[in-house]
Amino acid sequence: MANGQAVDVDAFRCTSLGYGQHPQIVACDHCGHVYANPRWSEAEVVAAYTAVEDETYVTERSGRELTFDKHLAALEQHVGPANGRSLLDVGAYIGVFVEVAQAAGWQACGVEPSAWAAAEAQKHGLDVIQGTQDAAALQDRQFDVITMWDVIEHVAEPVAEIEKSYQLLKPGGWLVIHTMDVHSPMARLMGSRWPWLMDMHLHYFSQQSMAYVLQKVGFEVVWSGAQGRYLRLGYLASRLSGLHGSLGRLAEWGVDRLNLSETAVPVNFGDLFTVYARKRLKT
């Protein structure tokens, strides 16, 4: 229980507006890793994500599809085309990336702790298991690719989570992680006003610290760099409301007035990065 307070499940919604609401953020004197202290326990985190529901995420599906189309195209540049290979999306939520990957020829499935989100995915006929990488249905299975889109910053024990992915990958398989870059110019410029400082984010990696962890677990880091996303202007304006109420309301009024709420635009502030890491072949 962080700060002696019970977990606020709403703070764990993907679309939470709780920017700037967080416990103390500290850096390790030894390795420089940045993390929330105190932070929720693993049991509390899993319980919160199991219970969370997020209808706003569903309304932003079109923007997510564009983002995941872009992410998949970049992924295939590094790992090669699908050719019927297997892919596991960890933290799949309502299964948008699973659906995009399946359409491109991947044997894609997902695992998601939120009972609501997993049920939403299953309603669309998607193979999304409710649970975590510890799910019994994943034991004795191995995959060619595992993806974690905006997941690793939410887990209580990120190294342990990466080790689980290592065990679930075939030799030579790929782990793809997308997260925030705490050492990016944008993060440094904004300091305590950086919007990714939130209750639900427990760990903050840089490209360097992520590479260190991956190599320690046994991965070879092949590429790491900033990647943006697509957001609907209406959704982007609503995010601005979480940072500055009156300015956000003005933006929402403007995009609505101009009939631009559903228009998706590319957004890249350089503070989100993707890393492609390969499980070393056995020698």
C-alpha positions in Angstrom: 0.0 0.0 0.0 1.8 3.1 -1.3 1.8 6.2 1.0 -0.5 4.2 3.4 -3.4 4.6 1.0 -5.5 1.9 -0.7 -5.1 1.5 -4.5 -7.3 3.8 -6.6 -8.4 1.5 -9.4 -9.4 4.4 -11.6 -5.8 5.7 -11.5 -4.8 2.5 -13.4 -7.0 3.2 -16.5 -4.9 3.5 -19.6 -6.7 6.8 -20.3 -6.3 8.2 -16.8 -6.0 12.0 -16.6 -4.0 11.8 -13.4 -1.0 13.6 -14.7 1.3 14.9 -12.0 -0.4 12.7 -9.3 2.2 10.3 -8.0 4.3 9.3 -5.0 7.9 10.4 -4.5 10.1 9.6 -7.6 13.6 8.6 -6.8 16.8 7.4 -8.5 19.0 4.6 -7.4 22.4 5.8 -6.2 24.1 2.7 -7.6 22.6 2.3 -11.1 20.5 5.5 -11.7 17.2 3.6 -12.2 14.2 5.9 -11.6 11.2 4.6 -9.8 8.3 5.5 -7.5 9.0 5.1 -3.8 6.9 4.0 -2.0 5.1 2.0 -4.7 2.3 -0.5 -4.9 3.1 -4.2 -4.2 2.9 -6.8 -7.0 -0.3 -8.2 -5.5 -1.9 -4.7 -5.3 -0.9 -3.9 -8.9 -2.3 -7.2 -10.3 -5.5 -6.7 -8.3 -5.9 -3.1 -9.6 -5.4 -4.1 -13.2 -7.7 -7.1 -12.9 -10.5 -4.8 -11.7 -9.9 -1.8 -14.0 -12.4 -0.9 -16.7 -11.8 1.8 -19.3 -14.6 2.6 -21.8 -12.7 5.7 -23.0 -10.0 3.5 -24.5 -12.7 1.8 -26.7 -13.7 5.2 -28.1 -10.0 5.8 -29.1 -9.8 2.6 -31.0 -9.2 4.2 -34.4 -6.2 6.1 -33.1 -4.8 2.9 -31.5 -5.3 1.0 -34.8 -3.2 3.6 -36.7 -0.5 3.5 -34.0 -0.3 -0.3 -34.0 -0.2 -0.4 -37.8 2.8 1.9 -37.6 4.4 -0.2 -34.8 3.8 -3.4 -36.7 5.4 -2.0 -39.8 8.5 -1.0 -37.8 8.5 -4.3 -36.0 8.6 -6.3 -39.3 11.5 -4.2 -40.5 13.5 -5.6 -37.7 12.2 -9.1 -37.2 10.9 -9.9 -40.7 7.4 -10.5 -42.0 4.9 -12.7 -40.3 5.1 -15.9 -42.4 2.7 -17.5 -39.9 5.1 -17.0 -37.0 3.7 -16.8 -33.4 3.4 -13.5 -31.4 2.3 -12.9 -27.9 1.2 -9.4 -26.9 1.6 -8.9 -23.1 -0.8 -6.4 -21.7 -3.0 -6.7 -24.8 -5.9 -4.7 -23.2 -8.9 -4.9 -25.6 -6.7 -6.7 -28.2 -6.2 -4.0 -30.9 -2.6 -5.0 -31.6 -3.5 -8.7 -31.6 -6.1 -7.9 -34.3 -3.7 -5.8 -36.3 -1.0 -8.6 -36.1 -3.5 -11.3 -37.1 -4.6 -9.4 -40.1 -0.9 -9.2 -41.2 -0.5 -13.0 -41.0 0.9 -13.5 -37.5 -0.4 -16.3 -35.2 -1.1 -13.6 -32.6 -2.6 -13.9 -29.2 -2.5 -11.8 -26.1 -2.6 -11.9 -22.3 -4.2 -9.2 -20.3 -4.9 -8.9 -16.5 -8.0 -6.7 -16.8 -11.1 -9.0 -16.8 -13.1 -6.3 -18.5 -10.5 -5.7 -21.3 -9.9 -9.4 -21.9 -13.7 -9.9 -22.2 -13.9 -7.0 -24.7 -11.2 -8.6 -26.8 -12.9 -12.0 -26.6 -16.2 -10.5 -27.7 -14.4 -9.6 -31.0 -13.2 -13.2 -31.4 -9.6 -12.4 -30.4 -7.4 -14.9 -28.6 -6.7 -12.9 -25.4 -6.2 -14.7 -22.2 -7.2 -13.0 -18.9 -4.1 -13.0 -16.7 -0.4 -12.3 -16.8 2.6 -14.1 -18.2 2.2 -16.6 -15.3 -1.1 -17.8 -16.8 -1.3 -21.6 -16.9 -2.4 -21.4 -20.6 1.0 -20.0 -21.5 3.1 -22.6 -19.8 5.0 -24.9 -22.1 4.4 -22.6 -25.0 7.1 -20.6 -26.8 6.8 -17.7 -29.2 8.8 -16.1 -32.0 7.9 -12.5 -30.9 6.7 -11.0 -27.6 5.5 -7.4 -27.5 5.0 -5.1 -24.5 3.4 -1.8 -25.6 3.3 0.6 -22.7 3.4 -2.2 -20.1 6.8 -2.4 -18.4 6.4 0.9 -16.5 3.3 -0.5 -14.8 4.6 -3.7 -13.3 6.0 -4.0 -9.8 9.0 -6.1 -10.8 10.1 -5.3 -14.4 13.3 -7.4 -14.4 11.2 -10.5 -13.4 8.7 -9.7 -16.1 11.4 -9.5 -18.7 12.8 -12.8 -17.4 9.4 -14.4 -17.9 9.4 -13.2 -21.5 12.8 -14.7 -22.0 11.5 -18.1 -20.9 8.5 -17.8 -23.2 10.6 -17.0 -26.3 12.1 -19.4 -28.7 15.9 -19.2 -29.1 16.5 -16.3 -31.5 13.1 -14.9 -30.6 12.4 -11.2 -30.3 11.2 -9.1 -27.3 9.8 -5.6 -28.3 9.3 -3.1 -25.5 7.7 0.4 -25.8 7.9 2.7 -22.9 8.7 6.3 -21.7 12.2 7.7 -21.8 12.9 9.4 -18.5 16.2 10.8 -19.9 14.7 12.2 -23.1 15.1 16.0 -23.8 11.4 16.4 -23.3 11.4 14.7 -19.9 14.4 16.8 -18.8 12.9 20.0 -20.0 9.5 19.5 -18.3 11.0 18.1 -15.0 8.2 17.6 -12.5 5.7 18.8 -15.1 6.4 15.8 -17.4 2.9 14.3 -17.9 4.1 10.7 -17.6 4.7 11.1 -13.9 1.6 9.3 -12.7 0.4 7.0 -10.0 0.1 4.0 -12.4 3.8 4.3 -13.6 6.1 2.6 -11.1 9.3 2.5 -13.1 10.9 5.0 -15.5 13.5 3.7 -17.9 16.0 5.4 -20.2 17.2 3.7 -23.4 20.5 3.0 -21.6 18.9 1.5 -18.4 16.5 -0.6 -20.5 19.4 -1.9 -22.6 21.3 -2.8 -19.4 18.4 -4.8 -18.0 17.8 -6.6 -21.3 21.5 -7.6 -21.6 21.6 -8.7 -18.0 18.7 -11.1 -18.6 20.3 -12.5 -21.7 19.0 -10.5 -24.7 21.0 -8.8 -27.4 19.7 -5.2 -28.0 19.5 -4.8 -31.8 17.8 -1.3 -32.0 16.4 1.3 -29.7 14.9 4.7 -30.6 12.1 7.2 -30.2 8.7 6.3 -31.8 5.5 8.3 -31.8 1.9 7.4 -32.0 -1.4 8.5 -33.6 -4.1 10.3 -31.5 -7.5 11.7 -32.4 -7.6 15.4 -32.0 -10.6 15.1 -29.7 -8.7 12.6 -27.5 -5.5 14.8 -27.6 -7.6 17.8 -26.4 -9.0 15.7 -23.6 -5.4 14.8 -22.5 -4.6 18.5 -22.5 -7.4 19.0 -20.0 -5.5 16.8 -17.6 -2.6 19.1 -17.7 -4.3 22.5 -17.9 -8.1 22.6 -17.3 -9.1 25.8 -19.0 -6.7 25.4 -22.0 -7.9 21.8 -22.4 -11.5 22.9 -22.4 -10.8 25.5 -25.0 -9.0 22.9 -27.2 -11.9 20.5 -26.9 -14.3 23.3 -27.9 -12.2 24.2 -30.9 -11.7 20.7 -32.3 -15.4 20.0 -31.8 -16.4 23.3 -33.4 -14.2 22.6 -36.4 -15.5 19.0 -36.7 -12.0 17.6 -36.2 -12.5 15.4 -33.1 -12.2 12.2 -35.1 -9.1 13.4 -37.1 -6.0 11.3 -36.2 -2.6 13.1 -36.2 0.9 11.8 -35.6 2.4 12.8 -32.3 6.0 12.4 -31.3 7.7 14.4 -28.5 10.7 12.1 -28.4 9.9 10.8 -24.9 8.6 7.4 -25.9 10.9 4.7 -27.3 10.8 1.2 -28.6 13.6 -1.4 -28.1 14.0 -4.5 -30.2 16.0 -7.2 -28.3 16.8 -10.8 -29.5 17.1 -13.9 -27.3 20.5 -15.2 -28.0 20.7 -18.5 -29.9 22.0 -21.4 -27.8 25.6 -22.3 -28.5 
